[in-house]
Amino acid sequence: MTGAMKQKDPSITMRTVAQRAGVSYQTVSRVINDAAGVAPETRTRVLAAMRELGYRPSLAARSLARNRSEIVGLVLPSSVDAGFASAHLLQVVGGVDRGVSDNDYSTLLSSPKESETELSAFRRLIRQRTVDGVLVEASMGEEGVELLVEAGYPVTVIGHTALDVPSVHPDDESGAYVAVQHLLALGHRRIAVVTSGEGRGLAVRARMAGCERALADAGLTLDKALVATGDWSIASGRAAAGRLLDREQPPTAYFCFNDSMAIGVLQLLRERGIDVPREVSVAGFDDTPPAPLLTPPLTSVRVFSAEQGERAARTLIGILRGMTRPGAPVVLPSQLVVRGSTAPARPR
């Protein structure tokens, strides 16, 4: 029909504009929403790319900056019941709540139902248009974050991300390095690593890099036969310990990539009649509240989970208020807390 408005080409996305303009797609989002922190020449380049490509942002996305609700969305992995079984995640949520409420914002929690895909939590927020920005726990993956940015939402990730969005995460590599270095200093050489292949992929890689670096500094290499994969749960830690204990030369120490799997290892060792730490040492990661209450108290890497949530919330709200420019990831320190679950290796 003559004079009809040209339809938007669905293949032209915010990422396409970003590539044409030579900027991040988060920058394109800020230009669309007329947010602060974009240099005039950059804004001009982005607008020119939009015109050249015929990109027209949705009216809903452009209205975000004008219709503030003072509500921040928080996207968490799995159902609420399953997610809140994680002591680390509970601390993160507590930190988010503190950072949000201290700035006179409210939090809207979104998580996928058991019968839904993970992306449903993101699509629900986009459809309802009730939040100003969104905090995303990193294990939710990156596809949902891209959906939010394309819809015009400012996003901050709690944890590691490969995307060009603000993020807050601990120094996982240094934490793992110090933990393995501690076990090596106690005389352990057959050190098992209980890792995970699901979620928090970049964090897992960073922790594994820390393990390998500590071993290399001691003139050793990681024995792949002493690496077991779990899924962050207590049950998977038990199963991993069982597989490793059945080896001809079982490990004298276990370093687990979270406290839950370390608890599973402790349970299995106790059932097998193996004394911790006299016969075998165990260390965890995250230093969750149960760690000092275990028998024996668990040596663990503290990652300041609540501080991660609070810092991410303050970062996002600062961006929403035009007081903070999105920048490099915020890396919080990690700290080894030595307790009774680690001791010198027994002479063999």
Solvent accessible surface area in square Angstrom, and as a share of the most:
residue,aa,sasa,rsa
1,M,206,0.92
2,T,141,0.82
3,G,82,0.78
4,A,55,0.43
5,M,147,0.66
6,K,165,0.70
7,Q,150,0.67
8,K,73,0.31
9,D,70,0.36
10,P,119,0.75
11,S,78,0.50
12,I,28,0.14
13,T,47,0.27
14,M,1,0.00
15,R,90,0.33
16,T,37,0.22
17,V,0,0.00
18,A,4,0.03
19,Q,133,0.59
20,R,128,0.47
21,A,5,0.04
22,G,63,0.61
23,V,30,0.17
24,S,27,0.18
25,Y,11,0.04
26,Q,6,0.03
27,T,15,0.09
28,V,0,0.00
29,S,4,0.03
30,R,34,0.12
31,V,8,0.05
32,I,10,0.05
33,N,16,0.08
34,D,113,0.59
35,A,31,0.24
36,A,62,0.48
37,G,22,0.21
38,V,18,0.10
39,A,43,0.33
40,P,103,0.65
41,E,114,0.51
42,T,25,0.14
43,R,57,0.21
44,T,86,0.50
45,R,109,0.40
46,V,0,0.00
47,L,71,0.35
48,A,27,0.21
49,A,2,0.02
50,M,20,0.09
51,R,170,0.62
52,E,114,0.51
53,L,34,0.17
54,G,38,0.37
55,Y,10,0.04
56,R,100,0.37
57,P,17,0.11
58,S,60,0.38
59,L,150,0.74
60,A,44,0.34
61,A,2,0.02
62,R,108,0.39
63,S,29,0.19
64,L,13,0.06
65,A,32,0.25
66,R,167,0.61
67,N,102,0.52
68,R,103,0.38
69,S,48,0.31
70,E,88,0.40
71,I,52,0.26
72,V,1,0.00
73,G,0,0.00
74,L,2,0.01
75,V,0,0.00
76,L,4,0.02
77,P,24,0.15
78,S,47,0.31
79,S,19,0.12
80,V,60,0.35
81,D,123,0.64
82,A,58,0.45
83,G,6,0.06
84,F,64,0.27
85,A,87,0.68
86,S,41,0.26
87,A,28,0.22
88,H,19,0.09
89,L,8,0.04
90,L,87,0.43
91,Q,53,0.23
92,V,1,0.00
93,V,33,0.19
94,G,36,0.35
95,G,0,0.00
96,V,1,0.00
97,D,82,0.42
98,R,102,0.37
99,G,0,0.00
100,V,2,0.01
101,S,58,0.37
102,D,86,0.45
103,N,29,0.15
104,D,116,0.60
105,Y,17,0.06
106,S,65,0.42
107,T,53,0.31
108,L,64,0.32
109,L,68,0.34
110,S,6,0.04
111,S,15,0.10
112,P,6,0.04
113,K,124,0.53
114,E,156,0.70
115,S,108,0.70
116,E,65,0.29
117,T,92,0.53
118,E,84,0.38
119,L,29,0.14
120,S,21,0.14
121,A,0,0.00
122,F,0,0.00
123,R,120,0.44
124,R,46,0.17
125,L,1,0.01
126,I,38,0.19
127,R,167,0.61
128,Q,86,0.38
129,R,74,0.27
130,T,57,0.33
131,V,2,0.01
132,D,1,0.01
133,G,0,0.00
134,V,0,0.00
135,L,0,0.00
136,V,1,0.00
137,E,11,0.05
138,A,18,0.14
139,S,27,0.17
140,M,7,0.03
141,G,33,0.32
142,E,65,0.29
143,E,107,0.48
144,G,0,0.00
145,V,3,0.01
146,E,59,0.27
147,L,57,0.28
148,L,0,0.00
149,V,0,0.00
150,E,58,0.26
151,A,16,0.13
152,G,0,0.00
153,Y,0,0.00
154,P,24,0.15
155,V,0,0.00
156,T,0,0.00
157,V,3,0.01
158,I,5,0.02
159,G,11,0.11
160,H,36,0.16
161,T,27,0.16
162,A,81,0.63
163,L,27,0.13
164,D,81,0.42
165,V,10,0.06
166,P,6,0.03
167,S,4,0.03
168,V,0,0.00
169,H,24,0.11
170,P,8,0.05
171,D,46,0.24
172,D,2,0.01
173,E,58,0.26
174,S,42,0.27
175,G,2,0.02
176,A,0,0.00
177,Y,33,0.12
178,V,63,0.36
179,A,0,0.00
180,V,1,0.00
181,Q,82,0.37
182,H,34,0.15
183,L,0,0.00
184,L,14,0.07
185,A,90,0.70
186,L,39,0.20
187,G,41,0.39
188,H,3,0.01
189,R,131,0.48
190,R,65,0.24
191,I,9,0.05
192,A,0,0.00
193,V,2,0.01
194,V,0,0.00
195,T,10,0.06
196,S,4,0.02
197,G,67,0.65
198,E,114,0.51
199,G,36,0.34
200,R,44,0.16
201,G,40,0.38
202,L,56,0.28
203,A,7,0.05
204,V,20,0.11
205,R,164,0.60
206,A,21,0.16
207,R,3,0.01
208,M,35,0.16
209,A,39,0.31
210,G,0,0.00
211,C,0,0.00
212,E,71,0.32
213,R,100,0.36
214,A,3,0.02
215,L,9,0.05
216,A,63,0.49
217,D,99,0.51
218,A,49,0.38
219,G,69,0.66
220,L,56,0.28
221,T,124,0.72
222,L,24,0.12
223,D,73,0.38
224,K,145,0.62
225,A,44,0.34
226,L,7,0.04
227,V,42,0.24
228,A,8,0.06
229,T,79,0.46
230,G,9,0.09
231,D,65,0.34
232,W,40,0.14
233,S,43,0.28
234,I,66,0.34
235,A,70,0.54
236,S,17,0.11
237,G,0,0.00
238,R,76,0.28
239,A,51,0.39
240,A,0,0.00
241,A,0,0.00
242,G,11,0.11
243,R,128,0.47
244,L,5,0.03
245,L,22,0.11
246,D,105,0.54
247,R,106,0.39
248,E,173,0.78
249,Q,116,0.52
250,P,43,0.27
251,P,3,0.02
252,T,11,0.06
253,A,0,0.00
254,Y,0,0.00
255,F,0,0.00
256,C,0,0.00
257,F,0,0.00
258,N,12,0.06
259,D,5,0.03
260,S,33,0.21
261,M,0,0.00
262,A,0,0.00
263,I,27,0.14
264,G,0,0.00
265,V,0,0.00
266,L,6,0.03
267,Q,58,0.26
268,L,18,0.09
269,L,0,0.00
270,R,135,0.49
271,E,114,0.51
272,R,115,0.42
273,G,65,0.62
274,I,38,0.20
275,D,60,0.31
276,V,20,0.12
277,P,33,0.21
278,R,142,0.52
279,E,46,0.21
280,V,8,0.05
281,S,0,0.00
282,V,0,0.00
283,A,0,0.00
284,G,0,0.00
285,F,0,0.00
286,D,5,0.02
287,D,13,0.07
288,T,9,0.05
289,P,73,0.46
290,P,48,0.30
291,A,1,0.01
292,P,60,0.38
293,L,145,0.72
294,L,39,0.20
295,T,108,0.63
296,P,24,0.15
297,P,52,0.33
298,L,0,0.00
299,T,0,0.00
300,S,0,0.00
301,V,0,0.00
302,R,80,0.29
303,V,1,0.00
304,F,58,0.24
305,S,3,0.02
306,A,22,0.17
307,E,80,0.36
308,Q,5,0.02
309,G,0,0.00
310,E,31,0.14
311,R,110,0.40
312,A,0,0.00
313,A,0,0.00
314,R,94,0.34
315,T,21,0.12
316,L,0,0.00
317,I,2,0.01
318,G,9,0.08
319,I,16,0.08
320,L,15,0.07
321,R,106,0.39
322,G,41,0.39
323,M,151,0.68
324,T,58,0.34
325,R,179,0.65
326,P,28,0.18
327,G,52,0.50
328,A,87,0.68
329,P,73,0.46
330,V,36,0.20
331,V,78,0.45
332,L,20,0.10
333,P,91,0.57
334,S,25,0.16
335,Q,90,0.40
336,L,31,0.15
337,V,26,0.15
338,V,83,0.48
339,R,49,0.18
340,G,33,0.32
341,S,0,0.00
342,T,14,0.08
343,A,22,0.17
344,P,92,0.58
345,A,28,0.22
346,R,103,0.37
347,P,136,0.85
348,R,196,0.71
